Amino acid sequence: MTASITAPADDRPPPARFAFDRHTWKEIAHLLGNLPVALFGFVYVTVTITTSAGLAVTVVGLPLLALALMGARLLGRAERARARALLGVRIDEPSPLPGRGSDDGLIVTVWSRLKDPVAWRTVLYSIIRLPWGVVTFTVMTVGLFVLWPVLPFIARGLSNADRAMVRGLLSPSDELERRIAELESDRGIVVDTAAADLRRIERDLHDGAQARLVALAMGLGLAKEKLLEDPDAAAAMVDEAHGEVKLALQELRDLARGIHPAVLTDRGLDAALSAVASRCTAPVTVTVDLDERPAAAIEGIAYFTVSELLQNVSKHAHATRASVDVWR
């Protein structure tokens, strides 16, 4: 899945009023619930983190700490859900860590959980929330009986502080999430490209060389039957089969060139694109202005992209000319 970062610019509630509307009651409910939720989070964090840190000198210490941080992640998810429901904070979930199906070993998995920034920020959030929960619960409890005329404004101020804490400590890291999204997108592109290349190779083999080789085998079979009855006709069939062999070999060379063009590896992008352009039905001008050769993967992407585009020009465009310009 791809994680998106949503700007919290449009999730502000309407201005506070003296009247108690649904936004005010949600904020009051959130502030009153801060104390029990913060108490549970504080106890969990202090007990699990302290215990696992104390056992860090043993074999089970670090795995227990990793499990404790996974639980902290769940606490953060619950707090984000509570903030979304009661405070209307628009905040996305961080990208999940690799699960049990990952190919990584146990040590790599434990280490990835130990250095999880989302879990550690949730630990910090749980620690600082206990005194804040005491403050909000006390103010709201007293305010409901004594300060109720101005309670909506007090609730709004305290809720805004809660919103800031949730966004600051429980929101995804912009740079990290952007990098993860880019890597997931690149991986999807690579997989799709590889699948498309396999389908293209299978289609070219089936429609081109394979069909020609089948016809060649049938022609040679007929020539074998006529070898004794009509040697001249058999010789003509053999000559025709020889021509089919040449065409089949040419198609196989073209297919191999499409899989991995040797000219691209040996002479670079300029020569490879010039070779592709020479096979186009329309005159093609190739201009390559590169100070140095790019990475092999970039060269391959450029080569196959230009090859596909020029094939479309030859088949569909009815163009009188085309040009290929390459620069960095």
Solvent accessible surface area in square Angstrom, and as a share of the most:
residue,aa,sasa,rsa
1,M,170,0.76
2,T,93,0.54
3,A,15,0.12
4,S,71,0.46
5,I,75,0.38
6,T,62,0.36
7,A,72,0.56
8,P,54,0.34
9,A,62,0.48
10,D,108,0.56
11,D,12,0.06
12,R,195,0.71
13,P,27,0.17
14,P,58,0.36
15,P,110,0.69
16,A,22,0.17
17,R,135,0.49
18,F,139,0.58
19,A,58,0.45
20,F,61,0.26
21,D,35,0.18
22,R,155,0.57
23,H,47,0.21
24,T,2,0.01
25,W,128,0.45
26,K,75,0.32
27,E,2,0.01
28,I,4,0.02
29,A,51,0.39
30,H,1,0.01
31,L,0,0.00
32,L,49,0.24
33,G,19,0.18
34,N,1,0.00
35,L,44,0.22
36,P,77,0.49
37,V,57,0.32
38,A,6,0.04
39,L,92,0.46
40,F,127,0.53
41,G,6,0.06
42,F,59,0.25
43,V,76,0.44
44,Y,54,0.21
45,V,2,0.01
46,T,43,0.25
47,V,86,0.50
48,T,36,0.21
49,I,30,0.15
50,T,94,0.54
51,T,72,0.42
52,S,3,0.02
53,A,56,0.43
54,G,54,0.52
55,L,66,0.33
56,A,43,0.33
57,V,142,0.82
58,T,64,0.37
59,V,137,0.79
60,V,80,0.46
61,G,0,0.00
62,L,84,0.42
63,P,52,0.33
64,L,70,0.35
65,L,22,0.11
66,A,4,0.03
67,L,108,0.54
68,A,7,0.05
69,L,2,0.01
70,M,78,0.35
71,G,16,0.15
72,A,1,0.01
73,R,39,0.14
74,L,104,0.52
75,L,35,0.17
76,G,0,0.00
77,R,135,0.49
78,A,61,0.47
79,E,18,0.08
80,R,5,0.02
81,A,46,0.36
82,R,40,0.14
83,A,0,0.00
84,R,90,0.33
85,A,65,0.50
86,L,48,0.24
87,L,6,0.03
88,G,37,0.35
89,V,2,0.01
90,R,126,0.46
91,I,12,0.06
92,D,41,0.21
93,E,60,0.27
94,P,10,0.06
95,S,12,0.08
96,P,83,0.52
97,L,50,0.25
98,P,72,0.45
99,G,45,0.43
100,R,247,0.90
101,G,79,0.76
102,S,39,0.25
103,D,148,0.76
104,D,73,0.38
105,G,44,0.42
106,L,139,0.69
107,I,146,0.74
108,V,81,0.46
109,T,35,0.20
110,V,22,0.12
111,W,148,0.52
112,S,26,0.17
113,R,24,0.09
114,L,20,0.10
115,K,120,0.51
116,D,5,0.03
117,P,57,0.36
118,V,6,0.04
119,A,1,0.00
120,W,101,0.35
121,R,51,0.18
122,T,1,0.01
123,V,10,0.06
124,L,88,0.44
125,Y,4,0.02
126,S,8,0.05
127,I,74,0.38
128,I,67,0.34
129,R,5,0.02
130,L,36,0.18
131,P,80,0.51
132,W,49,0.17
133,G,0,0.00
134,V,72,0.41
135,V,69,0.40
136,T,0,0.00
137,F,77,0.32
138,T,71,0.41
139,V,45,0.26
140,M,0,0.00
141,T,50,0.29
142,V,71,0.41
143,G,0,0.00
144,L,62,0.31
145,F,159,0.66
146,V,101,0.58
147,L,71,0.36
148,W,145,0.51
149,P,60,0.38
150,V,64,0.37
151,L,0,0.00
152,P,0,0.00
153,F,85,0.35
154,I,49,0.25
155,A,0,0.00
156,R,30,0.11
157,G,42,0.40
158,L,29,0.14
159,S,0,0.00
160,N,72,0.37
161,A,37,0.28
162,D,0,0.00
163,R,10,0.04
164,A,64,0.50
165,M,37,0.17
166,V,1,0.01
167,R,64,0.23
168,G,52,0.50
169,L,32,0.16
170,L,2,0.01
171,S,28,0.18
172,P,12,0.07
173,S,41,0.27
174,D,74,0.38
175,E,120,0.54
176,L,68,0.34
177,E,3,0.01
178,R,119,0.44
179,R,126,0.46
180,I,47,0.24
181,A,20,0.16
182,E,77,0.34
183,L,90,0.45
184,E,46,0.20
185,S,61,0.39
186,D,73,0.38
187,R,158,0.58
188,G,32,0.30
189,I,106,0.54
190,V,99,0.57
191,V,91,0.52
192,D,94,0.49
193,T,71,0.41
194,A,51,0.40
195,A,36,0.28
196,A,45,0.35
197,D,50,0.26
198,L,125,0.62
199,R,145,0.53
200,R,53,0.20
201,I,33,0.17
202,E,118,0.53
203,R,129,0.47
204,D,55,0.29
205,L,69,0.34
206,H,111,0.50
207,D,92,0.48
208,G,18,0.18
209,A,5,0.04
210,Q,93,0.41
211,A,51,0.40
212,R,65,0.24
213,L,82,0.41
214,V,80,0.46
215,A,53,0.41
216,L,20,0.10
217,A,64,0.50
218,M,130,0.58
219,G,21,0.20
220,L,83,0.41
221,G,33,0.32
222,L,91,0.45
223,A,5,0.04
224,K,160,0.68
225,E,124,0.56
226,K,76,0.32
227,L,104,0.52
228,L,164,0.82
229,E,146,0.65
230,D,62,0.32
231,P,80,0.51
232,D,118,0.61
233,A,29,0.23
234,A,1,0.01
235,A,54,0.42
236,A,60,0.47
237,M,49,0.22
238,V,72,0.42
239,D,102,0.53
240,E,121,0.54
241,A,7,0.05
242,H,105,0.47
243,G,30,0.29
244,E,42,0.19
245,V,52,0.30
246,K,117,0.50
247,L,91,0.45
248,A,2,0.02
249,L,84,0.42
250,Q,79,0.35
251,E,53,0.24
252,L,66,0.33
253,R,132,0.48
254,D,57,0.29
255,L,21,0.10
256,A,58,0.45
257,R,67,0.24
258,G,16,0.15
259,I,89,0.45
260,H,122,0.54
261,P,4,0.03
262,A,62,0.48
263,V,32,0.19
264,L,15,0.07
265,T,77,0.45
266,D,106,0.55
267,R,176,0.64
268,G,3,0.03
269,L,8,0.04
270,D,73,0.38
271,A,18,0.14
272,A,0,0.00
273,L,0,0.00
274,S,49,0.32
275,A,32,0.25
276,V,7,0.04
277,A,10,0.08
278,S,90,0.58
279,R,124,0.45
280,C,17,0.10
281,T,110,0.64
282,A,7,0.06
283,P,96,0.60
284,V,30,0.17
285,T,87,0.51
286,V,36,0.21
287,T,70,0.41
288,V,36,0.20
289,D,97,0.50
290,L,46,0.23
291,D,153,0.80
292,E,122,0.55
293,R,127,0.46
294,P,21,0.13
295,A,65,0.51
296,A,86,0.67
297,A,72,0.56
298,I,94,0.48
299,E,6,0.03
300,G,15,0.14
301,I,113,0.58
302,A,28,0.21
303,Y,5,0.02
304,F,69,0.29
305,T,68,0.39
306,V,20,0.11
307,S,16,0.10
308,E,88,0.39
309,L,103,0.51
310,L,12,0.06
311,Q,87,0.39
312,N,59,0.30
313,V,31,0.18
314,S,38,0.25
315,K,135,0.57
316,H,126,0.56
317,A,56,0.43
318,H,170,0.76
319,A,40,0.31
320,T,108,0.63
321,R,188,0.69
322,A,22,0.17
323,S,77,0.50
324,V,17,0.10
325,D,85,0.44
326,V,27,0.16
327,W,179,0.63
328,R,197,0.72
